[in-house]
Amino acid sequence: MALRRIFSRWLWPAAAVLPLWLLLGWAVFGASGWAFLWVLFIAMPSVALTQVVLTLLVRARPSFRQTRAVSWIDVAGFGVWHALTIAVGLFSARWFGLLLTLAIAAAIALFWIQLWQLWREAASRVGRVSFAEAEGILRGEQSGFPGARTRQGTGTPVIVVEEGQQPRA
């Protein structure tokens, strides 16, 4: 759990650190001027934007909000993508094309893995709502919020939510 939490804390800084690494790698490993333009206008913004989108997808999952830790699939996926991004920043003329292709493929795969995990968790959550609860919500007898009730007035129903401790079932 500790490694997963450390990884979850790394996701936001990675959106700044990985693009900066590409710029630093260009300077240290002596890539060409054309590579500088590629890094500045394509690589840095796309890595930063991809990392932000992936981080938001991770944080949207109920399991992340409960545990404040990423899943083991996330650790593996982000680990591979970040390692490939760092390797691309080494600007090895021999391996650059292959590493760039693998890094792009890893980012795309990680995006779909995040969507799959989010969908799976949302579907299991929706599946826990019983048919009777759904009918009550649709008829206006229940609000869909735990501990909330509806009050029929003149016109439309009003949802009343009272604060207080509710025993967990």
URKA-V518293 format. One record per pair of residues at least 12 apart in sequence whose C-alpha atoms are under 10 Angstrom apart, sorted by the first residue. I is the first residue (numbers start at 0). J is the second residue. D is the distance in whole Angstrom. If there is no record, write none. Layout:
i->I j->J d->D
i->I j->J d->D
//
This chain:
i->0 j->66 d->9
i->0 j->67 d->10
i->0 j->68 d->7
i->0 j->69 d->9
i->0 j->70 d->9
i->0 j->71 d->9
i->1 j->68 d->8
i->2 j->68 d->9
i->2 j->69 d->9
i->2 j->71 d->9
i->2 j->74 d->8
i->3 j->66 d->10
i->3 j->67 d->9
i->3 j->68 d->5
i->3 j->69 d->5
i->3 j->70 d->7
i->3 j->71 d->7
i->3 j->73 d->9
i->3 j->74 d->7
i->4 j->63 d->10
i->4 j->66 d->8
i->4 j->67 d->6
i->4 j->68 d->4
i->4 j->69 d->7
i->4 j->70 d->9
i->4 j->74 d->10
i->5 j->67 d->10
i->5 j->68 d->8
i->5 j->69 d->9
i->5 j->74 d->10
i->6 j->68 d->8
i->6 j->69 d->7
i->6 j->70 d->10
i->6 j->71 d->10
i->6 j->73 d->9
i->6 j->74 d->7
i->6 j->77 d->9
i->6 j->78 d->9
i->7 j->54 d->9
i->7 j->57 d->9
i->7 j->58 d->9
i->7 j->63 d->9
i->7 j->67 d->7
i->7 j->68 d->6
i->7 j->69 d->6
i->7 j->70 d->9
i->7 j->73 d->9
i->7 j->74 d->9
i->8 j->67 d->9
i->8 j->68 d->8
i->8 j->69 d->9
i->9 j->54 d->10
i->10 j->50 d->7
i->10 j->51 d->8
i->10 j->53 d->9
i->10 j->54 d->6
i->10 j->55 d->9
i->10 j->57 d->9
i->10 j->69 d->10
i->10 j->77 d->9
i->11 j->47 d->10
i->11 j->50 d->8
i->11 j->51 d->7
i->11 j->53 d->10
i->11 j->54 d->7
i->11 j->55 d->9
i->12 j->47 d->10
i->12 j->50 d->10
i->12 j->51 d->10
i->13 j->46 d->9
i->13 j->47 d->8
i->13 j->50 d->7
i->13 j->51 d->9
i->13 j->54 d->10
i->13 j->81 d->8
i->14 j->43 d->9
i->14 j->44 d->10
i->14 j->45 d->10
i->14 j->46 d->7
i->14 j->47 d->5
i->14 j->48 d->7
i->14 j->49 d->8
i->14 j->50 d->5
i->14 j->51 d->6
i->14 j->52 d->10
i->14 j->53 d->10
i->14 j->54 d->9
i->15 j->43 d->9
i->15 j->44 d->10
i->15 j->46 d->9
i->15 j->47 d->6
i->15 j->48 d->10
i->15 j->50 d->9
i->15 j->51 d->10
i->16 j->43 d->10
i->16 j->46 d->10
i->16 j->47 d->9
i->17 j->42 d->10
i->17 j->43 d->8
i->17 j->46 d->7
i->17 j->47 d->7
i->17 j->50 d->9
i->17 j->81 d->8
i->17 j->82 d->10
i->17 j->84 d->7
i->17 j->85 d->7
i->17 j->88 d->9
i->18 j->38 d->8
i->18 j->39 d->9
i->18 j->42 d->7
i->18 j->43 d->4
i->18 j->44 d->7
i->18 j->45 d->9
i->18 j->46 d->6
i->18 j->47 d->6
i->18 j->48 d->10
i->18 j->50 d->10
i->18 j->84 d->9
i->18 j->85 d->9
i->18 j->88 d->9
i->19 j->38 d->10
i->19 j->39 d->10
i->19 j->43 d->7
i->19 j->46 d->10
i->19 j->47 d->9
i->19 j->88 d->10
i->20 j->43 d->9
i->20 j->84 d->9
i->20 j->85 d->7
i->20 j->86 d->10
i->20 j->87 d->10
i->20 j->88 d->6
i->20 j->89 d->9
i->21 j->35 d->9
i->21 j->38 d->7
i->21 j->39 d->9
i->21 j->42 d->8
i->21 j->43 d->7
i->21 j->46 d->9
i->21 j->84 d->8
i->21 j->85 d->7
i->21 j->86 d->9
i->21 j->87 d->8
i->21 j->88 d->5
i->21 j->89 d->8
i->21 j->90 d->9
i->22 j->34 d->10
i->22 j->35 d->8
i->22 j->38 d->6
i->22 j->39 d->7
i->22 j->42 d->9
i->22 j->43 d->8
i->22 j->88 d->8
i->23 j->88 d->8
i->23 j->89 d->9
i->24 j->38 d->10
i->24 j->85 d->9
i->24 j->86 d->9
i->24 j->87 d->9
i->24 j->88 d->5
i->24 j->89 d->6
i->24 j->90 d->7
i->25 j->38 d->8
i->25 j->39 d->10
i->25 j->87 d->10
i->25 j->88 d->7
i->25 j->89 d->7
i->25 j->90 d->7
i->26 j->88 d->10
i->26 j->89 d->10
i->26 j->90 d->10
i->27 j->88 d->10
i->27 j->89 d->8
i->27 j->90 d->9
i->28 j->88 d->8
i->28 j->89 d->6
i->28 j->90 d->6
i->28 j->91 d->8
i->29 j->89 d->9
i->29 j->90 d->8
i->29 j->91 d->10
i->30 j->88 d->10
i->30 j->89 d->9
i->30 j->90 d->6
i->30 j->91 d->9
i->30 j->92 d->9
i->31 j->90 d->10
i->34 j->90 d->9
i->38 j->88 d->9
i->42 j->84 d->10
i->42 j->88 d->10
i->42 j->99 d->10
i->46 j->81 d->10
i->46 j->84 d->8
i->46 j->102 d->10
i->46 j->103 d->9
i->46 j->106 d->9
i->49 j->106 d->8
i->49 j->107 d->9
i->49 j->109 d->10
i->49 j->110 d->9
i->50 j->77 d->9
i->50 j->80 d->10
i->50 j->81 d->10
i->50 j->106 d->9
i->50 j->110 d->10
i->52 j->110 d->8
i->52 j->113 d->10
i->53 j->73 d->10
i->53 j->77 d->9
i->53 j->106 d->9
i->53 j->109 d->8
i->53 j->110 d->6
i->53 j->111 d->10
i->53 j->112 d->10
i->53 j->113 d->7
i->53 j->114 d->9
i->54 j->69 d->10
i->54 j->77 d->10
i->54 j->110 d->10
i->54 j->113 d->9
i->55 j->113 d->10
i->56 j->110 d->8
i->56 j->112 d->10
i->56 j->113 d->6
i->56 j->114 d->7
i->56 j->116 d->9
i->56 j->117 d->7
i->57 j->69 d->7
i->57 j->70 d->9
i->57 j->73 d->8
i->57 j->110 d->10
i->57 j->113 d->7
i->57 j->114 d->9
i->57 j->116 d->9
i->57 j->117 d->8
i->58 j->117 d->10
i->59 j->113 d->10
i->59 j->117 d->7
i->60 j->113 d->9
i->60 j->114 d->10
i->60 j->116 d->8
i->60 j->117 d->5
i->60 j->118 d->9
i->60 j->119 d->10
i->60 j->120 d->7
i->60 j->121 d->8
i->61 j->117 d->8
i->61 j->120 d->7
i->61 j->121 d->8
i->61 j->124 d->9
i->62 j->116 d->10
i->62 j->117 d->9
i->62 j->120 d->8
i->70 j->116 d->9
i->72 j->109 d->9
i->72 j->112 d->8
i->72 j->113 d->9
i->72 j->116 d->9
i->73 j->109 d->8
i->73 j->112 d->8
i->73 j->113 d->8
i->73 j->116 d->10
i->75 j->109 d->10
i->76 j->105 d->7
i->76 j->106 d->8
i->76 j->108 d->8
i->76 j->109 d->6
i->76 j->110 d->9
i->76 j->112 d->8
i->76 j->113 d->10
i->77 j->105 d->9
i->77 j->106 d->8
i->77 j->109 d->7
i->78 j->105 d->10
i->79 j->101 d->10
i->79 j->102 d->8
i->79 j->105 d->7
i->79 j->106 d->9
i->79 j->109 d->9
i->80 j->101 d->8
i->80 j->102 d->6
i->80 j->103 d->8
i->80 j->104 d->9
i->80 j->105 d->5
i->80 j->106 d->6
i->80 j->107 d->10
i->80 j->108 d->9
i->80 j->109 d->8
i->81 j->102 d->8
i->81 j->105 d->9
i->81 j->106 d->9
i->82 j->98 d->10
i->82 j->102 d->9
i->83 j->97 d->10
i->83 j->98 d->6
i->83 j->99 d->8
i->83 j->100 d->9
i->83 j->101 d->7
i->83 j->102 d->5
i->83 j->103 d->9
i->83 j->105 d->8
i->83 j->106 d->10
i->84 j->98 d->8
i->84 j->99 d->8
i->84 j->101 d->9
i->84 j->102 d->6
i->84 j->103 d->9
i->84 j->105 d->10
i->84 j->106 d->10
i->85 j->98 d->10
i->85 j->102 d->9
i->86 j->98 d->7
i->86 j->99 d->9
i->86 j->102 d->9
i->87 j->99 d->6
i->87 j->100 d->10
i->87 j->101 d->9
i->87 j->102 d->8
i->128 j->143 d->9
i->136 j->149 d->10
i->138 j->156 d->10
i->139 j->151 d->9
i->139 j->155 d->9
i->139 j->156 d->7
i->139 j->157 d->9
i->139 j->158 d->9
i->140 j->156 d->9
i->140 j->158 d->10
i->141 j->158 d->9
i->142 j->156 d->10
i->142 j->157 d->9
i->142 j->158 d->6
i->142 j->159 d->9
i->142 j->160 d->9
i->143 j->158 d->10
i->144 j->158 d->9
i->144 j->159 d->10
i->144 j->160 d->8
i->145 j->160 d->9
i->145 j->165 d->9
i->146 j->159 d->9
i->146 j->160 d->7
i->146 j->161 d->7
i->146 j->162 d->9
i->146 j->163 d->9
i->146 j->164 d->9
i->146 j->165 d->7
i->146 j->166 d->10
i->147 j->159 d->6
i->147 j->160 d->5
i->147 j->161 d->7
i->147 j->162 d->9
i->148 j->160 d->7
i->148 j->161 d->9
//
